[in-house]
Structures are given as C-alpha cells and as structure tokens.
Amino acid sequence: MAVTLFLPTVLSKLAEGRPIESNGATVGAIVADVATRYPNLAPRLRDETGQPYPFVTFYLNDEDIRFQGGFDAKVSDGDELTVVPAIAGG
C-alpha cells in the first residue's frame, strides 16, 4: 500500500526535506521501511526494539495510532502518516 509519511521540520532534514512515500501493510512496516532507507532517521522514530517511543506520536489520517493498534495498525493505499514529537517548554 502506498502511504505518505510526513515528518516535522527538524526530522525532515534527515530525509531529504520532503514527505516520504512508502509501502507496507501496517504502520510498523512503513516505519521499518523508512528506517531502512534513512538510517539516521531510524533512532528518532522507534526504539532499539522497533517499538514507538512514548514521546513520539504517530497519526494515521489524523487519528492517533495508539488507539488503532499502535505499529500493528493497518494502512490502506493513499493513507497519510504524520509524526509529531513531544514538545516541552514553559
């Protein structure tokens, strides 16, 4: 399934500065594909066991994947996956 991954500006610099087209059946497969293609981006998307960090949120078509099965969430052709890192400050 062709999925478009959108990254925040700080991370997009590690992936040629543009959205990434990827194929896979689940969010985890998409992230794994992107991590293989962009190794410098990999440790910012998932931990060493391949799981999402608690402070990085993934949205599949504007829905938080934590409520859709996490990295096991199924994707469809044309879906959009957006990465939103936690923001701290005060």
N, C-alpha and C positions, 0 to 999 in steps of 0.2 A: 504494500500500500504506500503510495507517495504521500508523505507528510512533510510539512514545513515547520522547522524549528526556529523560533525567534529567540534571540539572546539579548540581554541588556547590553548597553554600550560597552561597559567595562569587560564583558566576556566576548563580545563580538569581535574585538580586536584579535582574539586568538583563533578566529575562524574566518579570516578574510573580510571581516567587517560587514557581512551581509547575512540574511537568513539562509539556513541550510536545508536543502532538500534531502530527504532520507526515506528509506523503505524499511518496513518491518510490520509485524502483526500486533506488537504491543509497545507501550511507551518504553519499557525496558530495552526492547530490541532497537528502537530508534536511538535511545541514548547510547547503547553499546556500539551501534554503527558510527555515530558521531564521535564517540570517544576513540574509536579505532582510527578514524580518518583525521582527527585533530587531537593528537596525544597530549598537547599542552593544555587543552580544554578539559580533558577527561577527569583530572582530580578536582575540578571545580563543579562537576555535575553529579558525581557519585563518590561514595567512599571506597576503600580498598576491597570491600567485599562485593561491590557492584550495586549497593543499595543507595537510595537517595539520602542526602543529608537532611536532618530535621530543619535546618535553617535555609534550605533552598526549596522553593515551591514550584511545582510544575502545573501548568494549567493546560488542559486538553479542551480546546474550543471553549475557553473561558470557565471551565469547571475544574476545580482542584482535584488532582488525581488521587489524593489521599482518600477521597470519598468514592472513588471509582475502581479501587483495587491497587492503587499505587503503580509500581512499574509493571504490574500484570494487566493494567487497563488496556483494553483492546482499542486499536486505532482503525480508522477507515480512510480510504483514498480521499485526499483533499483536506484532511484534518490539519489543524494548526496546534502546535505545542509551543507554549511560551514558558521561559524560565524566568523566575523572579527571585533573586537572592534577598535575604533578610536585610533590612535597613535599620541601623542603630543610630542613635543620637538623641539629642535632647535640647 
